[in-house]
C-alpha cells in the first residue's frame, strides 16, 4: 500500500515539473509554422515579412529558454 502511494506521488511530482516555458514555446512554434506555410501557399500574402521574422525570433528565444530549463537538475 505504501509503495502504491509512493508511486502516485512520484507521478504527480513529475507532472508538476512541467516548465513554465513549455506551453508558450509550443504555441509559438505551431503559430510560426502555420503562418510560414499559409504565407507560402499565398493565403497570407498581405502579411509583412517582418512579422514572420519576429515570430521566428520569438520561437528561437523561447526554444533557448526551454532548452536551458530542461537541462536544469533541480
Backbone as ProteinMPNN parsed JSONL, in Angstrom:
{"seq_chain_A": "XXXXXXXXXXXXXXXXXXXXXXXXXXXXXXXXXXXXXXXXXXXXXXXXXXXXXXXXXXXXXXXXXXXXXXXXXX", "coords_chain_A": {"N_chain_A": [[0.821, -1.187, 0.0], [1.92, 1.238, 0.844], [3.894, 1.531, -1.066], [2.41, 1.919, -3.325], [1.253, 4.428, -2.851], [3.575, 5.9, -2.847], [4.45, 5.658, -5.488], [2.39, 6.989, -6.852], [2.738, 9.563, -5.885], [5.182, 10.187, -6.997], [4.537, 10.271, -9.711], [2.833, 12.503, -9.733], [4.623, 14.507, -8.942], [6.367, 14.578, -11.093], [4.643, 15.356, -13.074], [3.976, 17.906, -12.258], [6.354, 19.144, -12.727], [6.44, 20.322, -15.14], [7.538, 22.761, -17.341], [7.4, 26.347, -17.201], [7.804, 27.545, -19.551], [7.127, 25.793, -21.499], [4.47, 25.618, -22.702], [4.147, 28.253, -23.915], [6.34, 28.082, -25.721], [5.729, 25.873, -27.414], [3.325, 26.813, -28.467], [4.166, 29.148, -29.825], [5.855, 27.97, -31.695], [4.1, 26.345, -33.217], [2.382, 28.336, -34.221], [4.196, 29.869, -35.727], [5.041, 28.017, -37.693], [2.58, 27.53, -38.92], [1.872, 30.103, -39.913], [4.039, 30.474, -41.633], [3.648, 28.392, -43.501], [1.07, 29.053, -44.512], [1.597, 31.531, -45.619], [3.381, 30.777, -47.567], [1.708, 29.316, -49.247], [0.31, 31.331, -50.359], [-1.866, 32.402, -48.996], [-1.775, 34.138, -46.859], [-0.711, 36.56, -47.986], [-0.716, 39.275, -47.568], [0.584, 39.726, -45.23], [3.331, 41.2, -43.68], [6.861, 40.49, -44.089], [8.388, 41.02, -41.859], [6.878, 40.404, -39.628], [6.797, 37.647, -39.739], [9.52, 37.132, -39.389], [9.791, 38.139, -36.805], [8.184, 36.319, -35.391], [9.706, 34.01, -35.814], [12.042, 34.709, -34.463], [11.039, 34.996, -31.847], [10.239, 32.353, -31.381], [12.716, 31.087, -31.509], [14.041, 32.283, -29.334], [12.377, 31.486, -27.169], [12.768, 28.763, -27.461], [15.45, 28.479, -26.734], [15.307, 29.221, -24.015], [13.616, 27.175, -23.168], [15.212, 24.92, -23.634], [17.324, 25.425, -21.837], [15.917, 25.347, -19.437], [15.063, 22.686, -19.417], [17.421, 21.299, -19.046], [18.188, 21.811, -16.484], [18.914, 20.579, -13.23], [17.571, 20.64, -10.81]], "CA_chain_A": [[0.0, 0.0, 0.0], [2.801, 2.411, 0.928], [4.579, 1.665, -2.347], [1.445, 2.458, -4.278], [1.176, 5.862, -2.59], [4.847, 6.496, -3.227], [4.458, 5.732, -6.956], [1.472, 8.032, -7.307], [3.311, 10.865, -5.571], [6.238, 10.425, -7.984], [3.881, 10.682, -10.955], [2.349, 13.862, -9.568], [5.74, 15.441, -8.888], [6.878, 14.719, -12.451], [3.653, 16.087, -13.85], [4.055, 19.303, -11.872], [7.668, 19.62, -13.145], [6.291, 20.95, -16.446], [8.145, 24.08, -17.383], [6.548, 27.498, -17.485], [8.115, 27.948, -20.918], [6.706, 24.745, -22.423], [3.268, 25.963, -23.473], [4.426, 29.351, -24.86], [7.249, 27.646, -26.779], [4.999, 25.037, -28.374], [2.359, 27.682, -29.143], [4.892, 29.996, -30.772], [6.358, 27.113, -32.76], [2.971, 25.97, -34.077], [1.926, 29.544, -34.901], [5.196, 30.235, -36.725], [4.961, 27.063, -38.807], [1.31, 27.768, -39.593], [1.981, 31.352, -40.681], [5.003, 30.241, -42.703], [3.006, 27.577, -44.535], [-0.019, 29.793, -45.148], [2.204, 32.578, -46.442], [3.952, 30.087, -48.72], [0.604, 28.936, -50.124], [-0.267, 32.6, -50.816], [-3.108, 32.704, -48.292], [-1.493, 35.322, -46.048], [0.26, 37.372, -48.732], [-0.739, 40.648, -47.066], [1.369, 39.764, -44.004], [4.723, 41.585, -43.946], [7.893, 39.53, -43.719], [8.899, 41.343, -40.533], [6.088, 39.676, -38.63], [7.289, 36.273, -39.77], [10.839, 37.14, -38.755], [9.565, 38.311, -35.37], [7.716, 35.035, -34.865], [10.842, 33.084, -35.801], [12.917, 35.139, -33.374], [10.38, 34.64, -30.594], [10.328, 30.901, -31.238], [14.111, 30.764, -31.206], [14.311, 32.719, -27.965], [11.671, 30.578, -26.26], [13.423, 27.459, -27.572], [16.666, 28.522, -25.917], [14.879, 29.167, -22.618], [13.073, 25.839, -22.935], [16.359, 24.006, -23.54], [18.021, 25.698, -20.576], [15.082, 24.88, -18.34], [15.011, 21.219, -19.44], [18.693, 20.734, -18.611], [18.418, 22.068, -15.051], [18.808, 19.334, -12.473], [16.78, 20.764, -9.59]], "C_chain_A": [[0.87, 1.257, 0.0], [3.534, 2.628, -0.386], [3.663, 2.279, -3.399], [1.307, 3.973, -4.1], [2.446, 6.572, -3.033], [4.918, 6.654, -4.744], [3.564, 6.853, -7.457], [2.018, 9.417, -6.997], [4.454, 11.196, -6.523], [5.639, 10.889, -9.304], [3.41, 12.13, -10.864], [3.485, 14.87, -9.546], [6.342, 15.631, -10.273], [5.902, 15.505, -13.31], [3.717, 17.579, -13.521], [5.391, 19.924, -12.265], [7.592, 20.333, -14.497], [6.753, 22.404, -16.386], [7.108, 25.166, -17.673], [6.699, 27.9, -18.944], [7.558, 26.959, -21.936], [5.534, 25.165, -23.301], [3.508, 27.165, -24.389], [5.355, 28.94, -26.002], [6.518, 26.842, -27.838], [3.984, 25.876, -29.147], [3.032, 28.557, -30.189], [5.404, 29.184, -31.948], [5.247, 26.743, -33.741], [2.48, 27.185, -34.867], [2.904, 29.956, -36.002], [5.137, 29.311, -37.938], [3.676, 27.278, -39.6], [1.357, 29.019, -40.458], [2.929, 31.169, -41.862], [4.379, 29.451, -43.851], [1.902, 28.339, -45.261], [0.511, 30.928, -46.031], [2.83, 31.97, -47.698], [2.899, 29.648, -49.722], [-0.187, 30.145, -50.614], [-1.64, 32.87, -50.201], [-2.928, 33.978, -47.472], [-0.464, 36.223, -46.745], [0.329, 38.81, -48.223], [0.132, 40.824, -45.817], [2.811, 40.137, -44.31], [5.713, 40.542, -43.438], [8.456, 39.782, -42.336], [8.151, 40.618, -39.43], [6.539, 38.222, -38.576], [8.67, 36.172, -39.13], [10.726, 37.311, -37.242], [9.087, 37.028, -34.714], [8.851, 34.013, -34.793], [11.813, 33.43, -34.672], [12.348, 34.778, -32.013], [10.463, 33.142, -30.335], [11.739, 30.473, -30.883], [14.462, 31.113, -29.766], [13.636, 31.801, -26.942], [12.267, 29.174, -26.3], [14.698, 27.394, -26.755], [16.307, 28.444, -24.443], [14.336, 27.789, -22.248], [14.211, 24.831, -22.775], [17.142, 24.188, -22.259], [17.226, 25.136, -19.407], [15.047, 23.349, -18.274], [16.312, 20.607, -18.94], [19.014, 21.033, -17.151], [18.174, 20.787, -14.272], [17.914, 19.451, -11.253], [15.397, 21.251, -9.865]], "O_chain_A": [[0.607, 2.211, -0.732], [3.775, 3.768, -0.784], [4.098, 3.057, -4.248], [1.252, 4.713, -5.082], [2.403, 7.697, -3.529], [5.396, 7.676, -5.235], [3.931, 7.583, -8.377], [1.788, 10.354, -7.762], [4.678, 12.367, -6.829], [6.17, 11.795, -9.946], [3.571, 12.898, -11.813], [3.34, 15.974, -10.072], [6.785, 16.731, -10.603], [6.324, 16.251, -14.195], [3.534, 18.419, -14.402], [5.548, 21.139, -12.144], [8.59, 20.894, -14.949], [6.388, 23.157, -15.483], [6.082, 24.919, -18.308], [5.806, 28.532, -19.509], [7.522, 27.265, -23.128], [5.614, 25.072, -24.526], [3.108, 27.113, -25.552], [5.181, 29.399, -27.131], [6.671, 27.102, -29.032], [3.801, 25.676, -30.347], [2.534, 28.694, -31.307], [5.389, 29.662, -33.083], [5.435, 26.819, -34.955], [2.195, 27.07, -36.059], [2.483, 30.349, -37.09], [5.18, 29.774, -39.078], [3.691, 27.213, -40.829], [0.926, 28.994, -41.611], [2.657, 31.65, -42.962], [4.555, 29.79, -45.021], [1.808, 28.279, -46.487], [-0.074, 31.238, -47.068], [2.807, 32.581, -48.767], [3.166, 29.61, -50.923], [-1.247, 29.987, -51.221], [-2.484, 33.506, -50.832], [-3.837, 34.805, -47.403], [0.542, 36.599, -46.142], [1.334, 39.49, -48.43], [0.386, 41.952, -45.396], [3.46, 39.468, -45.114], [5.437, 39.81, -42.487], [8.954, 38.855, -41.697], [8.737, 40.259, -38.408], [6.65, 37.637, -37.498], [8.948, 35.219, -38.403], [11.479, 36.697, -36.487], [9.524, 36.684, -33.616], [8.947, 33.246, -33.835], [12.342, 32.539, -34.006], [13.071, 34.315, -31.131], [10.725, 32.711, -29.212], [11.932, 29.593, -30.045], [15.104, 30.33, -29.067], [14.26, 31.39, -25.963], [12.271, 28.472, -25.289], [14.996, 26.366, -26.147], [16.927, 27.689, -23.693], [14.572, 27.297, -21.145], [14.173, 23.985, -21.88], [17.581, 23.209, -21.655], [17.788, 24.525, -18.499], [15.004, 22.781, -17.182], [16.297, 19.479, -18.448], [20.022, 20.549, -16.635], [17.304, 19.996, -14.636], [17.524, 18.423, -10.699], [14.603, 21.409, -8.938]]}, "name": "protein", "num_of_chains": 1, "seq": "XXXXXXXXXXXXXXXXXXXXXXXXXXXXXXXXXXXXXXXXXXXXXXXXXXXXXXXXXXXXXXXXXXXXXXXXXX"}
